[in-house]
Amino acid sequence: MSGLVLVDTHAHLDGAEYSADLDAVLARAAAAGVSTIVSAGQDEATSRATLALAARHRDVRPAVGVHPHLASSAGDLHWLRGLVQDPAVAAVGECGLDYHYDFSPRGVQRDVFARQLELAGETSQPVIIHCRESEDDLIGHLRRHYERDRRAVVHCFTGTFDFGKALIDEFDVYLGIGGAVTFKKAEALHDAAARLPLERLVLETDCPYMTPSPHRGKRNEPAYLALTCARLADLRGVTVDAISQATTDNARRLFPALAQG
C-alpha cells in the first residue's frame, strides 16, 4: 500500500500515549501512505498542544475545540476565538454531544456545542462533530446553528445507512469512517459504508482509540488507516486506490487548509 496517499481526518497525537515515540509513529504513517493527519484538540490545553505539535511536524494539521466530555470546563471560549485565527488551524473541533457518558451535563454540552458551531460559521472554519447517543439533539443543533453551504464532518460515524443518508441529504456533511468498520459484528456500519455516497466519506483513525482489526486492544496510530481503507474498498467492491483517491480528495474539500501546503 506504499503507493497510497491517505489523509487521517481525526487523530489525537498530543497526549502521553505518543510522548515516547511520536517520531516513529509519524514515520510509520508516512510509510503507509498517510500524508496528512488532522489532530484535534479537546479543550484549551490540548488545543494549544496540537497547535504546537503541528508547528513541529509538517504532516500534522491542528483542529481546536472543546469535546463534550470537557464542556463543563470550557469557560467563556474567548481563548478558542483567539486560537481559531491561527492560519494553521484546519477546523473547529472536536465538538458535539455525548449522552453515553454524560461527563458534562447535557445542557452545558448543548450550549458549548452551539457556541462552537456559531464560531465556526463566523470564522468560515469547518467543524469536526462528535455524536454519541445524541442524534436528535445533533440534528436540532445543526438546524439552528449550521448552514448547509458550510463544511462539517460527523467523525467516528458508526450509524445506520438511513441516519448517515439523512445527515448528508439535509446538511451536506461528510462522515468519518474509522476502525469500527473493520469489526466483524459492525453489520449496520458495514451496510452504511457500502452504500453511502463515496463523495461524502473520509477516513480517520481517532487514534489512540478505535484501533482496527487485527490490532484491537492495542494503541491505535495513523499507519493503521490503511487497514480501514482496505476494508472500505472491500465493502464497496472497488480498489484500494479508488478509495484512497476519493477519500483524500474529499478530505481536502472538507478542510481547505490541507490544500494550502
C-alpha positions as CSV (number, residue, x, y, z in Angstrom):
1,M,0.0,0.0,0.0
2,S,3.0,2.3,-0.1
3,G,1.7,4.0,-3.3
4,L,-1.4,5.2,-1.5
5,V,-2.0,8.8,-0.5
6,L,-4.2,8.9,2.6
7,V,-5.5,11.6,5.0
8,D,-6.2,10.8,8.6
9,T,-9.0,13.3,9.3
10,H,-9.2,12.7,13.0
11,A,-6.4,11.8,15.5
12,H,-5.3,12.9,18.9
13,L,-1.5,12.9,18.8
14,D,-0.8,15.4,21.6
15,G,-1.3,13.0,24.6
16,A,1.0,10.9,26.7
17,E,0.3,7.9,24.5
18,Y,2.7,9.2,21.9
19,S,5.2,11.1,24.0
20,A,7.9,8.4,23.9
21,D,7.8,7.6,20.2
22,L,5.9,10.2,18.1
23,D,8.6,10.5,15.5
24,A,8.5,6.7,14.9
25,V,4.7,6.9,14.8
26,L,4.8,9.6,12.2
27,A,7.4,7.7,10.2
28,R,5.2,4.6,10.1
29,A,2.3,6.7,9.0
30,A,4.3,8.2,6.1
31,A,5.5,4.7,5.1
32,A,1.8,3.6,5.0
33,G,0.9,6.5,2.7
34,V,-0.7,8.8,5.3
35,S,0.4,12.2,4.0
36,T,-1.6,14.4,6.4
37,I,-3.0,13.9,9.9
38,V,-5.6,16.3,11.4
39,S,-5.0,16.2,15.2
40,A,-8.0,17.5,17.1
41,G,-8.0,19.4,20.4
42,Q,-10.4,18.6,23.2
43,D,-10.0,21.6,25.5
44,E,-7.8,24.7,25.8
45,A,-4.7,22.8,26.9
46,T,-4.9,20.1,24.2
47,S,-5.8,22.6,21.5
48,R,-2.7,24.6,22.3
49,A,-0.7,21.4,22.4
50,T,-1.9,20.3,19.0
51,L,-1.0,23.7,17.6
52,A,2.5,23.4,19.0
53,L,2.7,19.8,17.6
54,A,1.7,21.0,14.1
55,A,4.3,23.7,14.3
56,R,7.0,21.0,14.7
57,H,5.6,18.4,12.3
58,R,4.6,19.5,8.8
59,D,2.3,16.4,8.2
60,V,0.2,17.3,11.2
61,R,-2.6,19.9,11.0
62,P,-4.4,21.2,14.1
63,A,-8.0,21.5,15.0
64,V,-9.1,23.4,18.1
65,G,-12.2,23.0,20.2
66,V,-14.0,21.6,23.2
67,H,-15.0,17.9,23.4
68,P,-18.5,17.4,25.0
69,H,-16.8,15.4,27.9
70,L,-15.0,18.6,28.8
71,A,-17.7,21.2,28.2
72,S,-18.2,22.0,31.9
73,S,-14.7,23.5,32.0
74,A,-14.8,25.3,28.6
75,G,-15.1,28.8,30.1
76,D,-16.2,31.7,28.0
77,L,-14.4,30.4,24.9
78,H,-12.6,33.6,24.3
79,W,-9.4,31.5,24.2
80,L,-10.9,29.5,21.4
81,R,-11.8,32.5,19.4
82,G,-8.2,33.5,19.5
83,L,-6.8,30.1,18.5
84,V,-9.1,29.8,15.6
85,Q,-7.5,32.8,14.0
86,D,-4.2,30.9,13.6
87,P,-3.7,30.2,9.9
88,A,-2.6,26.7,10.6
89,V,-5.9,25.7,12.0
90,A,-7.9,23.3,9.8
91,A,-11.2,23.2,11.8
92,V,-13.1,23.9,14.9
93,G,-13.4,20.7,17.0
94,E,-13.7,18.2,18.2
95,C,-17.0,19.4,19.5
96,G,-20.5,18.0,19.8
97,L,-22.7,15.9,22.1
98,D,-22.1,12.7,24.1
99,Y,-25.1,11.3,26.0
100,H,-23.4,7.9,26.7
101,Y,-21.2,9.1,29.5
102,D,-22.7,12.4,30.4
103,F,-19.3,13.6,31.8
104,S,-20.7,17.1,31.4
105,P,-24.4,18.0,31.9
106,R,-26.4,17.8,28.7
107,G,-27.5,21.4,28.9
108,V,-23.9,22.5,29.2
109,Q,-22.9,20.3,26.3
110,R,-25.6,21.7,24.1
111,D,-24.6,25.3,24.9
112,V,-20.9,24.8,24.3
113,F,-21.6,22.9,21.1
114,A,-23.9,25.7,19.8
115,R,-21.3,28.3,20.6
116,Q,-18.7,26.4,18.7
117,L,-20.9,26.0,15.7
118,E,-21.6,29.7,15.7
119,L,-17.9,30.5,16.0
120,A,-17.1,28.2,13.1
121,G,-19.7,30.0,11.0
122,E,-18.3,33.4,11.9
123,T,-14.7,32.4,11.0
124,S,-15.6,30.2,8.0
125,Q,-14.0,27.2,9.6
126,P,-15.1,23.6,9.1
127,V,-16.4,21.7,12.1
128,I,-15.5,18.3,13.5
129,I,-18.5,16.9,15.2
130,H,-18.8,14.2,17.9
131,C,-22.1,12.5,18.3
132,R,-22.8,9.6,20.6
133,E,-26.4,8.6,21.6
134,S,-27.5,12.2,20.8
135,E,-28.7,12.0,17.3
136,D,-32.0,14.0,17.7
137,D,-30.2,16.9,19.5
138,L,-27.4,16.9,16.9
139,I,-30.0,17.3,14.2
140,G,-31.7,20.1,16.1
141,H,-28.5,21.9,16.7
142,L,-27.4,21.7,13.1
143,R,-30.8,23.1,12.0
144,R,-30.5,26.0,14.4
145,H,-26.7,26.8,14.2
146,Y,-25.4,25.5,10.9
147,E,-25.9,26.4,7.3
148,R,-25.8,23.7,4.6
149,D,-23.2,25.6,2.5
150,R,-20.6,25.3,5.2
151,R,-18.4,22.3,5.9
152,A,-18.5,19.7,8.7
153,V,-17.7,16.1,9.4
154,V,-19.5,13.8,11.8
155,H,-16.5,11.9,12.9
156,C,-16.3,8.3,14.1
157,F,-19.6,7.5,12.2
158,T,-21.0,4.2,13.3
159,G,-24.6,4.8,12.5
160,T,-27.0,3.2,10.0
161,F,-27.3,3.9,6.3
162,D,-30.6,5.8,6.9
163,F,-29.1,8.1,9.6
164,G,-26.0,8.8,7.5
165,K,-28.0,9.5,4.4
166,A,-30.3,11.8,6.3
167,L,-27.3,13.8,7.6
168,I,-25.9,14.1,4.1
169,D,-29.2,15.0,2.4
170,E,-30.1,17.7,4.9
171,F,-26.8,19.2,5.9
172,D,-24.3,18.1,3.1
173,V,-21.9,16.9,5.8
174,Y,-19.0,14.4,5.5
175,L,-18.9,11.2,7.6
176,G,-15.7,9.9,9.1
177,I,-15.2,6.2,8.7
178,G,-12.7,4.7,11.2
179,G,-11.5,1.4,12.7
180,A,-15.0,0.3,13.6
181,V,-15.7,-0.6,10.0
182,T,-13.2,-3.5,10.4
183,F,-15.1,-5.0,13.3
184,K,-16.8,-8.3,12.3
185,K,-20.0,-7.5,14.2
186,A,-20.5,-4.0,12.9
187,E,-23.0,-5.1,10.4
188,A,-25.1,-1.9,10.3
189,L,-21.9,0.2,9.7
190,H,-20.8,-2.3,7.0
191,D,-24.1,-1.7,5.2
192,A,-23.8,2.1,5.6
193,A,-20.2,2.3,4.5
194,A,-21.0,0.1,1.4
195,R,-24.0,2.3,0.3
196,L,-23.5,5.9,1.4
197,P,-22.3,8.3,-1.3
198,L,-18.5,7.9,-1.6
199,E,-18.1,11.6,-2.2
200,R,-19.1,12.3,1.4
201,L,-16.9,9.7,3.1
202,V,-13.5,10.4,4.7
203,L,-11.1,8.2,6.6
204,E,-9.9,8.6,10.2
205,T,-8.3,6.7,13.0
206,D,-9.4,8.6,16.1
207,C,-6.1,7.3,17.5
208,P,-5.1,6.3,20.1
209,Y,-8.7,5.0,20.3
210,M,-10.8,2.8,17.9
211,T,-8.0,0.5,16.8
212,P,-8.9,-1.5,13.7
213,S,-8.7,-5.3,13.4
214,P,-6.3,-7.1,13.7
215,H,-4.8,-4.8,16.3
216,R,-7.8,-4.3,18.6
217,G,-6.7,-3.9,22.2
218,K,-3.5,-2.1,21.3
219,R,-2.8,1.6,20.8
220,N,-4.1,2.9,17.5
221,E,-1.9,5.0,15.3
222,P,-2.2,6.8,11.9
223,A,-0.4,4.0,9.9
224,Y,-3.4,1.7,10.6
225,L,-5.6,4.0,8.4
226,A,-4.5,1.7,5.5
227,L,-6.5,-1.1,7.1
228,T,-9.6,1.0,7.2
229,C,-9.1,2.0,3.6
230,A,-8.7,-1.6,2.6
231,R,-11.9,-2.7,4.4
232,L,-13.9,0.1,2.9
233,A,-12.7,-0.9,-0.6
234,D,-13.7,-4.5,0.1
235,L,-17.2,-3.4,1.3
236,R,-17.7,-1.3,-1.8
237,G,-16.2,-3.7,-4.3
238,V,-13.7,-1.2,-5.6
239,T,-9.9,-0.9,-5.5
240,V,-7.9,0.4,-2.6
241,D,-6.5,3.0,-4.9
242,A,-10.0,4.2,-5.7
243,I,-10.9,4.6,-2.0
244,S,-7.6,6.3,-1.3
245,Q,-8.1,8.8,-4.1
246,A,-11.7,9.6,-3.3
247,T,-11.3,10.0,0.4
248,T,-8.2,12.1,0.1
249,D,-10.0,14.4,-2.4
250,N,-12.9,14.6,0.0
251,A,-10.7,15.5,2.9
252,R,-9.1,18.3,1.0
253,R,-12.6,19.7,0.1
254,L,-13.7,19.3,3.8
255,F,-10.6,21.0,5.1
256,P,-9.4,23.7,2.7
257,A,-6.4,24.3,4.9
258,L,-5.0,21.0,3.8
259,A,-4.6,22.2,0.2
260,Q,-2.6,25.2,1.3
261,G,0.6,23.4,1.9
